[in-house]
């Protein structure tokens, strides 16, 4: 009898220890995920070749976020969306007119109809200061060393994105003079005003960093990696808007939060970040 009782106590203690261990592992995993989210959503930092500097009004950046979101969900306006990229990137996108936009325009049309049904009016971000508040971390600065800046720009769009591409590596080859020439072509000349916008991790998407350059006369433009082409942006935009519309039942009641959700997807599409998997 005593032996049986001892085995019972040991079994109960074993279950208790196992349960406690499982709780500990789960708590550690939760802490690690929380730490990762906090790291992703904190203000971004400039890499070598740049320095922080107050070079303008953050509302100009917020206005550009609204511009790119509005254009991305407008039919027959893909070229206008690409106009929000830097001059060097736009020049690389000249072949976009050869693409067929019927499917994309159909997705946009359905998305706008569903938006109208949900919120009672058409999709149109007007008050960017209300939409892009403290949730979107923005830092401003300038180029201090063009040759070094060229090696570190644009910044990694996500924590998992590759540091540099083959196309980027090619322009880093050669003498310092050649690199400075490439930096000038990329609008990374000394003193050039730049910005990084971190869209926080949410809505099933990771945090996305948008690299922005100020171009004359007075425009902020998105700078994307040189290996991204117009077809990839087209495909990604179509996939992200399709995902959004398929999950319209999950759109938030707060319209500003919904605008932030859509903008997150648009910026992800520009930087070739995949839409979440269905059911995620």
Backbone torsions as a table, in degrees:
resi	resn	phi	psi	omega
1	UNK	NA	-44.8	179.4
2	UNK	-63.3	-37.8	-179.9
3	UNK	-63.1	-43.9	179.0
4	UNK	-63.3	-41.2	178.9
5	UNK	-62.7	-40.8	179.3
6	UNK	-62.1	-42.6	177.7
7	UNK	-63.2	-37.9	179.8
8	UNK	-64.7	-45.0	179.0
9	UNK	-62.4	-43.2	-179.6
10	UNK	-62.4	-40.2	-179.8
11	UNK	-64.5	-43.6	180.0
12	UNK	-63.5	-43.5	179.0
13	UNK	-63.7	-38.7	178.9
14	UNK	-62.5	-44.8	177.8
15	UNK	-61.8	-42.0	-179.9
16	UNK	-62.0	-43.7	179.5
17	UNK	-64.8	-42.4	179.2
18	UNK	-62.4	-42.9	179.8
19	UNK	-63.7	-42.2	179.5
20	UNK	-64.3	-39.9	178.3
21	UNK	-63.7	-42.3	179.1
22	UNK	-62.6	-41.1	177.6
23	UNK	-61.7	-40.8	-179.1
24	UNK	-63.5	-45.3	179.2
25	UNK	-63.1	-43.4	179.4
26	UNK	-62.2	-42.1	179.3
27	UNK	-64.3	-38.8	179.2
28	UNK	-65.5	-41.0	177.9
29	UNK	-63.6	-42.8	179.5
30	UNK	-62.3	-41.4	180.0
31	UNK	-64.7	-38.9	179.5
32	UNK	-66.1	-42.3	178.7
33	UNK	-65.1	-41.0	178.5
34	UNK	-62.3	-43.3	179.1
35	UNK	-62.2	-40.6	179.7
36	UNK	-65.2	-41.6	178.9
37	UNK	-64.3	-42.7	179.5
38	UNK	-63.3	-38.8	178.7
39	UNK	-65.6	-41.9	-179.6
40	UNK	-64.9	-36.7	-170.6
41	UNK	-95.2	1.4	176.4
42	UNK	-78.1	169.2	-178.8
43	UNK	-61.3	137.7	179.1
44	UNK	-70.7	163.6	178.5
45	UNK	-122.5	144.9	177.7
46	UNK	-74.8	142.2	175.4
47	UNK	-79.2	-177.6	177.3
48	UNK	-60.1	145.1	-178.6
49	UNK	99.4	-5.0	-179.2
50	UNK	-133.6	163.8	171.1
51	UNK	-146.4	149.9	177.2
52	UNK	-62.6	138.8	175.2
53	UNK	-162.7	137.5	178.1
54	UNK	-77.8	99.2	-173.3
55	UNK	-112.1	9.3	179.3
56	UNK	169.0	-171.0	-176.7
57	UNK	-89.0	126.9	178.2
58	UNK	-61.4	-24.7	179.2
59	UNK	-66.3	-23.5	174.5
60	UNK	-66.1	-38.3	176.7
61	UNK	-67.5	-44.3	179.4
62	UNK	-61.8	-37.9	177.4
63	UNK	-62.0	-37.8	178.8
64	UNK	-68.6	-35.9	175.1
65	UNK	-61.0	-42.5	177.4
66	UNK	-64.7	-39.9	179.2
67	UNK	-59.4	-47.9	-175.4
68	UNK	-68.2	-34.9	178.1
69	UNK	-68.2	-44.6	179.3
70	UNK	-61.4	-42.4	-178.0
71	UNK	-71.0	-33.1	-178.0
72	UNK	-66.0	-27.1	-178.2
73	UNK	-108.2	28.2	176.1
74	UNK	-113.3	127.6	-179.3
75	UNK	-65.3	150.5	176.2
76	UNK	58.2	29.9	-173.8
77	UNK	-133.0	26.4	-177.6
78	UNK	-63.4	-37.9	178.4
79	UNK	-62.3	-36.1	178.2
80	UNK	-68.0	-35.2	175.1
81	UNK	-62.1	-45.0	-179.8
82	UNK	-65.5	-22.2	178.7
83	UNK	-68.0	-12.7	178.2
84	UNK	-85.4	1.5	175.6
85	UNK	-90.3	166.2	178.1
86	UNK	-63.6	161.8	-177.8
87	UNK	-57.2	-41.9	179.8
88	UNK	-64.5	-40.5	179.1
89	UNK	-68.8	-42.4	178.9
90	UNK	-60.0	-39.8	-179.8
91	UNK	-61.9	-32.3	180.0
92	UNK	-77.0	-13.3	-173.8
93	UNK	-101.0	11.4	-172.2
94	UNK	-60.9	-19.6	-177.1
95	UNK	-83.2	4.1	-173.2
96	UNK	-62.4	-27.4	-177.6
97	UNK	-66.3	-16.6	179.7
98	UNK	-77.9	-7.6	-176.8
99	UNK	-87.1	159.4	177.4
100	UNK	-99.2	119.2	-174.6
101	UNK	-105.3	13.8	-177.5
102	UNK	-60.6	-45.9	-178.5
103	UNK	-66.4	-45.4	178.7
104	UNK	-60.0	-45.3	-179.7
105	UNK	-63.4	-34.3	176.8
106	UNK	-66.5	-39.9	177.4
107	UNK	-64.3	-42.9	179.0
108	UNK	-63.0	-42.8	-179.0
109	UNK	-60.2	-45.8	-179.8
110	UNK	-67.1	-40.1	178.4
111	UNK	-59.3	-45.2	-177.7
112	UNK	-67.5	-35.9	177.2
113	UNK	-63.5	-43.0	-179.2
114	UNK	-70.2	-33.5	175.5
115	UNK	-64.1	-44.3	178.0
116	UNK	-58.7	-43.3	-178.9
117	UNK	-66.5	-34.8	-177.1
118	UNK	-78.2	-45.8	-169.9
119	UNK	-109.5	-3.6	173.1
120	UNK	84.6	2.9	177.0
121	UNK	-159.9	172.9	-174.7
122	UNK	-72.2	159.0	176.2
123	UNK	-69.7	119.9	179.5
124	UNK	-165.1	104.3	179.5
125	UNK	-79.8	113.2	-178.0
126	UNK	-107.4	-45.7	-177.0
127	UNK	-100.8	85.3	-175.8
128	UNK	-65.8	-26.8	-178.9
129	UNK	-67.4	-30.5	177.7
130	UNK	-78.2	-36.1	-176.6
131	UNK	-75.3	-49.2	-173.8
132	UNK	-105.0	73.8	-179.1
133	UNK	-87.5	-138.4	-176.6
134	UNK	-67.3	-15.4	-179.8
135	UNK	-62.9	-35.3	-178.6
136	UNK	-94.4	111.7	-177.6
137	UNK	-82.8	124.1	-177.5
138	UNK	-124.0	130.6	173.7
139	UNK	-123.8	141.7	-179.8
140	UNK	-113.5	151.2	179.0
141	UNK	-169.2	-169.0	179.5
142	UNK	-137.8	159.4	173.9
143	UNK	-77.3	130.4	177.4
144	UNK	-109.1	-28.9	-179.8
145	UNK	-139.8	97.3	-173.6
146	UNK	-54.5	-44.7	-177.1
147	UNK	-63.2	-39.4	178.2
148	UNK	-74.3	-40.6	-179.9
149	UNK	-59.1	-39.2	-178.6
150	UNK	-59.0	-34.4	-178.0
151	UNK	-75.9	-13.0	-173.7
152	UNK	-121.7	11.9	-173.5
153	UNK	-135.2	142.6	-5.6
154	UNK	-66.2	158.7	-179.6
155	UNK	-70.3	163.5	178.5
156	UNK	-59.8	129.6	-176.2
157	UNK	-70.9	-33.7	177.0
158	UNK	-137.0	168.8	-180.0
159	UNK	-63.8	-23.3	-176.2
160	UNK	-102.2	-1.6	-178.0
161	UNK	-74.3	154.6	-179.0
162	UNK	-68.8	145.8	-177.0
163	UNK	-64.1	-52.0	-179.9
164	UNK	-140.1	152.5	178.5
165	UNK	-103.9	168.6	177.5
166	UNK	-60.3	-39.0	179.0
167	UNK	-63.7	-41.1	178.4
168	UNK	-65.5	-40.1	-178.1
169	UNK	-61.7	-35.4	-177.6
170	UNK	-61.8	-38.6	-177.6
171	UNK	-79.0	-9.3	177.6
172	UNK	-90.9	-7.1	-177.8
173	UNK	-76.9	161.4	174.7
174	UNK	93.2	-165.7	-174.3
175	UNK	-75.3	167.0	176.9
176	UNK	-61.8	-35.4	178.8
177	UNK	-62.9	-41.4	178.1
178	UNK	-64.4	-38.7	-179.8
179	UNK	-67.8	-36.8	177.6
180	UNK	-66.7	-36.7	175.9
181	UNK	-63.5	-42.5	177.4
182	UNK	-64.3	-36.4	178.2
183	UNK	-64.5	-39.6	177.7
184	UNK	-64.4	-41.0	177.8
185	UNK	-62.3	-33.3	-179.1
186	UNK	-86.5	7.4	-178.1
187	UNK	61.5	38.0	176.7
188	UNK	-115.4	35.8	177.7
189	UNK	-68.4	159.4	-176.1
190	UNK	-59.4	132.7	-179.1
191	UNK	89.0	-6.2	-179.5
192	UNK	-61.4	135.0	179.3
193	UNK	-80.7	133.5	-178.1
194	UNK	-136.5	167.2	178.4
195	UNK	-151.4	153.2	170.8
196	UNK	-124.5	130.3	175.9
197	UNK	-113.1	125.6	174.9
198	UNK	-105.0	112.6	174.0
199	UNK	-83.1	121.8	-172.0
200	UNK	-66.9	152.4	175.6
201	UNK	-61.9	125.9	179.8
202	UNK	-176.1	171.3	174.3
203	UNK	55.2	29.7	179.3
204	UNK	81.8	4.8	-179.5
205	UNK	-115.7	150.3	175.8
206	UNK	-74.4	169.2	171.8
207	UNK	-62.3	137.7	-179.2
208	UNK	-123.4	128.6	177.1
209	UNK	-95.9	125.1	175.4
210	UNK	-104.9	123.3	177.4
211	UNK	-91.7	129.5	-175.8
212	UNK	-128.9	143.7	-179.7
213	UNK	-124.2	139.9	177.2
214	UNK	-88.4	121.5	179.8
215	UNK	-114.7	150.0	179.1
216	UNK	-70.3	148.7	4.2
217	UNK	-78.9	-34.9	-179.5
218	UNK	-166.4	67.8	-177.5
219	UNK	-134.9	135.4	170.0
220	UNK	-92.8	132.0	-177.7
221	UNK	-126.7	150.5	176.9
222	UNK	-80.3	129.6	176.5
223	UNK	-106.3	118.5	-177.0
224	UNK	-113.6	160.2	179.0
225	UNK	-57.5	147.4	-175.1
226	UNK	-70.1	-11.7	179.4
227	UNK	-89.8	-1.0	178.0
228	UNK	-90.5	127.4	-179.3
229	UNK	-110.4	174.8	-174.9
230	UNK	-65.4	-34.2	179.8
231	UNK	-65.3	-38.8	178.4
232	UNK	-65.6	-41.5	177.3
233	UNK	-63.5	-43.3	177.6
234	UNK	-55.9	-51.9	-177.9
235	UNK	-63.5	-44.9	-179.1
236	UNK	-64.7	-41.9	178.8
237	UNK	-60.7	-44.9	179.0
238	UNK	-60.9	-43.9	-178.8
239	UNK	-66.0	-42.0	-177.9
240	UNK	-68.8	-42.1	179.4
241	UNK	-68.9	-34.5	175.7
242	UNK	-62.7	-45.6	179.1
243	UNK	-60.6	-45.2	-179.9
244	UNK	-58.6	-46.2	-176.1
245	UNK	-71.5	-32.8	177.0
246	UNK	-66.7	-20.9	-179.3
247	UNK	-113.7	32.3	-178.4
248	UNK	-62.8	-23.6	177.4
249	UNK	-68.8	-14.2	-179.9
250	UNK	-102.7	2.7	178.2
251	UNK	-61.6	137.9	-177.0
252	UNK	-68.3	155.7	177.3
253	UNK	-67.5	-35.7	178.7
254	UNK	-75.7	117.9	-174.6
255	UNK	-65.7	-35.5	178.7
256	UNK	-63.2	-37.1	177.0
257	UNK	-66.7	-35.8	177.2
258	UNK	-65.9	-40.5	175.8
259	UNK	-60.5	-39.6	177.8
260	UNK	-64.8	-39.8	178.1
261	UNK	-59.6	-49.7	-179.2
262	UNK	-62.6	-43.6	-179.9
263	UNK	-60.9	-39.9	177.0
264	UNK	-56.0	-46.3	179.6
265	UNK	-66.2	-38.9	-179.4
266	UNK	-65.8	-47.0	179.1
267	UNK	-62.8	-39.3	177.1
268	UNK	-60.6	-40.5	179.3
269	UNK	-63.3	-41.5	179.9
270	UNK	-61.9	-33.4	-177.2
271	UNK	-100.0	17.0	173.7
272	UNK	61.1	36.5	174.9
273	UNK	-95.3	127.1	-173.7
274	UNK	-66.8	148.9	173.1
275	UNK	-69.4	156.2	177.4
276	UNK	-60.4	156.4	175.9
277	UNK	-72.0	150.9	178.3
278	UNK	-57.2	134.8	180.0
279	UNK	90.5	-9.5	179.7
280	UNK	-77.2	NA	NA
